[in-house]
Amino acid sequence: MPLAVGFEEIAANRCFAGWHRRYRHRSATLRCDMVFAVYLPPQADQRRVPALYWLSGLTCSDENFMQKAGAMRLAATLGLAIVVPDTSPRGAGVPGDPDGAWDFGHGAGFYLNATQEPWAAHYQMHDYVVHELPALIEEALPIDARRGICGHSMGGHGALVCALRNPGRYLSLSAMAPISHPLASPWGEKAFLRYLGEDLAAWRAWDACELIAVARERLPLLVDQGEADPFLAAQLRPETLRQACAAAGHPLTLRLHPGYDHSYYFIATFIEDHLRHHAAVLLA
C-alpha cells in the first residue's frame, strides 16, 4: 500500500478480512513524532471508504480502543474505516505534568490548542485531529472525506468540541461518557488553567455546553453514559449537556445505563450502536 512521504508502518494485522495498521509520522502541528492506528475494512481494497474518528480518554493511546472495544467486526461488515489518534503529543522533548500526575500532559492533551508555555509549542491537538491527520490520511490511504467523530471521556469532550467548532467538517457525531462541561469539572479546570491560562472566555471556547448554545450546525448527537460510573457527578455531568441541548434545540439522545461504569466493558457493550449511528449518515 503506497503511503505519503514520512509515514512509517509499524504494525499490520489482518482482522475480519480487513487490516488493522499502525503508523508513525512526524507531525508539523505538534512538532514531534506521533503514532496513530487505522482499521481498513475489506471494502477499502476496492474503493475509498468513509471514516469514523475515535478520540480516546485520559491515559489512553490508540491501542486501548483497537484492542478492547470490539469494533472491527461490525466496521468490516459496514465498510467503515476507524481512525484512532493518540491522546497527546509525546516524546523526550514534549513537557508532561510537572508532578507526574496522570490527568495532565502526556496522555491528556484534551484535544485543544494550548496558548500557554511550555505547552503551546506542542499541545495543538485540536488542529492535529481536525486538520493535519485527516489531510494526511485522505492522501495516503483509501479513505475519503466523509468523516464522523466519536470519543470516550476526555475523548468524548474532544469529539463534541471538534464537531461544534468546525461546522461542515463532520457528518456525524456521538460520545460515550464525555466530559460534557469541563468548565465545571476538576479534570477540565486543571487542564484549561494550564493549557489556556486564567481567562474564562478562552475556556468557554473549548466547552461543549457553551458551544452548543451558539452552534451553527445541529448534528444529531448520541451519548451513552453508565450510571455506575464513578466520575459521573463530579467530572462528566451529562445532565448539564442535556440542559444545554434542550435550551438550544440541539438534537440529543442521552441514554443512561444502570450498572455500567467508565471502563472498556461499557464501551464494548454499546460501541455497535455508535457505529450504526455513524454508518447511517456516512454510508447513506
Solvent accessible surface area in square Angstrom, and as a share of the most:
residue,aa,sasa,rsa
1,M,111,0.50
2,P,120,0.75
3,L,56,0.28
4,A,17,0.13
5,V,155,0.89
6,G,55,0.53
7,F,22,0.09
8,E,89,0.40
9,E,75,0.34
10,I,57,0.29
11,A,33,0.26
12,A,44,0.34
13,N,77,0.40
14,R,136,0.50
15,C,31,0.18
16,F,91,0.38
17,A,57,0.44
18,G,1,0.01
19,W,74,0.26
20,H,21,0.09
21,R,29,0.11
22,R,45,0.17
23,Y,0,0.00
24,R,86,0.31
25,H,7,0.03
26,R,154,0.56
27,S,1,0.00
28,A,89,0.69
29,T,37,0.22
30,L,0,0.00
31,R,149,0.54
32,C,7,0.04
33,D,72,0.37
34,M,3,0.01
35,V,29,0.16
36,F,0,0.00
37,A,0,0.00
38,V,0,0.00
39,Y,0,0.00
40,L,5,0.02
41,P,2,0.01
42,P,38,0.24
43,Q,39,0.17
44,A,10,0.08
45,D,92,0.48
46,Q,153,0.68
47,R,142,0.52
48,R,112,0.41
49,V,1,0.01
50,P,1,0.01
51,A,0,0.00
52,L,0,0.00
53,Y,1,0.00
54,W,0,0.00
55,L,0,0.00
56,S,0,0.00
57,G,2,0.02
58,L,17,0.08
59,T,82,0.48
60,C,14,0.08
61,S,25,0.16
62,D,1,0.01
63,E,69,0.31
64,N,38,0.20
65,F,2,0.01
66,M,11,0.05
67,Q,134,0.59
68,K,111,0.47
69,A,1,0.01
70,G,63,0.61
71,A,4,0.03
72,M,27,0.12
73,R,159,0.58
74,L,24,0.12
75,A,0,0.00
76,A,9,0.07
77,T,101,0.59
78,L,40,0.20
79,G,2,0.02
80,L,0,0.00
81,A,0,0.00
82,I,0,0.00
83,V,0,0.00
84,V,0,0.00
85,P,0,0.00
86,D,9,0.05
87,T,0,0.00
88,S,0,0.00
89,P,0,0.00
90,R,82,0.30
91,G,42,0.40
92,A,122,0.95
93,G,62,0.60
94,V,7,0.04
95,P,37,0.24
96,G,20,0.19
97,D,19,0.10
98,P,98,0.62
99,D,120,0.62
100,G,68,0.66
101,A,36,0.28
102,W,135,0.47
103,D,21,0.11
104,F,1,0.01
105,G,0,0.00
106,H,75,0.34
107,G,1,0.01
108,A,0,0.00
109,G,0,0.00
110,F,0,0.00
111,Y,0,0.00
112,L,0,0.00
113,N,26,0.13
114,A,4,0.03
115,T,86,0.50
116,Q,69,0.31
117,E,128,0.58
118,P,71,0.45
119,W,20,0.07
120,A,22,0.17
121,A,34,0.26
122,H,27,0.12
123,Y,0,0.00
124,Q,35,0.16
125,M,0,0.00
126,H,7,0.03
127,D,50,0.26
128,Y,0,0.00
129,V,0,0.00
130,V,0,0.00
131,H,86,0.38
132,E,31,0.14
133,L,0,0.00
134,P,0,0.00
135,A,60,0.47
136,L,44,0.22
137,I,0,0.00
138,E,29,0.13
139,E,129,0.58
140,A,13,0.10
141,L,4,0.02
142,P,29,0.18
143,I,0,0.00
144,D,28,0.15
145,A,61,0.47
146,R,84,0.31
147,R,21,0.08
148,G,0,0.00
149,I,0,0.00
150,C,0,0.00
151,G,0,0.00
152,H,11,0.05
153,S,3,0.02
154,M,0,0.00
155,G,0,0.00
156,G,0,0.00
157,H,0,0.00
158,G,0,0.00
159,A,0,0.00
160,L,1,0.00
161,V,0,0.00
162,C,0,0.00
163,A,4,0.03
164,L,21,0.10
165,R,85,0.31
166,N,26,0.13
167,P,47,0.29
168,G,58,0.56
169,R,59,0.21
170,Y,3,0.01
171,L,77,0.39
172,S,3,0.02
173,L,2,0.01
174,S,0,0.00
175,A,0,0.00
176,M,0,0.00
177,A,0,0.00
178,P,2,0.01
179,I,0,0.00
180,S,0,0.00
181,H,29,0.13
182,P,0,0.00
183,L,33,0.16
184,A,34,0.26
185,S,0,0.00
186,P,70,0.44
187,W,14,0.05
188,G,0,0.00
189,E,73,0.33
190,K,55,0.23
191,A,0,0.00
192,F,0,0.00
193,L,89,0.44
194,R,67,0.24
195,Y,0,0.00
196,L,6,0.03
197,G,11,0.10
198,E,147,0.66
199,D,88,0.46
200,L,89,0.44
201,A,60,0.47
202,A,32,0.25
203,W,22,0.08
204,R,107,0.39
205,A,37,0.29
206,W,16,0.06
207,D,0,0.00
208,A,0,0.00
209,C,13,0.08
210,E,60,0.27
211,L,24,0.12
212,I,1,0.00
213,A,67,0.52
214,V,112,0.64
215,A,17,0.13
216,R,200,0.73
217,E,48,0.21
218,R,82,0.30
219,L,25,0.12
220,P,80,0.50
221,L,4,0.02
222,L,15,0.07
223,V,0,0.00
224,D,0,0.00
225,Q,0,0.00
226,G,0,0.00
227,E,80,0.36
228,A,54,0.42
229,D,7,0.04
230,P,101,0.64
231,F,64,0.27
232,L,43,0.21
233,A,85,0.66
234,A,59,0.46
235,Q,20,0.09
236,L,0,0.00
237,R,84,0.31
238,P,8,0.05
239,E,79,0.36
240,T,30,0.17
241,L,0,0.00
242,R,93,0.34
243,Q,117,0.52
244,A,18,0.14
245,C,2,0.01
246,A,80,0.62
247,A,95,0.73
248,A,29,0.23
249,G,59,0.57
250,H,9,0.04
251,P,55,0.34
252,L,45,0.22
253,T,72,0.42
254,L,21,0.11
255,R,74,0.27
256,L,61,0.31
257,H,27,0.12
258,P,103,0.65
259,G,67,0.65
260,Y,77,0.29
261,D,56,0.29
262,H,28,0.12
263,S,37,0.24
264,Y,28,0.11
265,Y,180,0.69
266,F,0,0.00
267,I,0,0.00
268,A,45,0.35
269,T,66,0.38
270,F,24,0.10
271,I,5,0.03
272,E,83,0.37
273,D,55,0.28
274,H,0,0.00
275,L,1,0.00
276,R,118,0.43
277,H,45,0.20
278,H,0,0.00
279,A,9,0.07
280,A,73,0.56
281,V,69,0.40
282,L,2,0.01
283,L,65,0.32
284,A,118,0.92
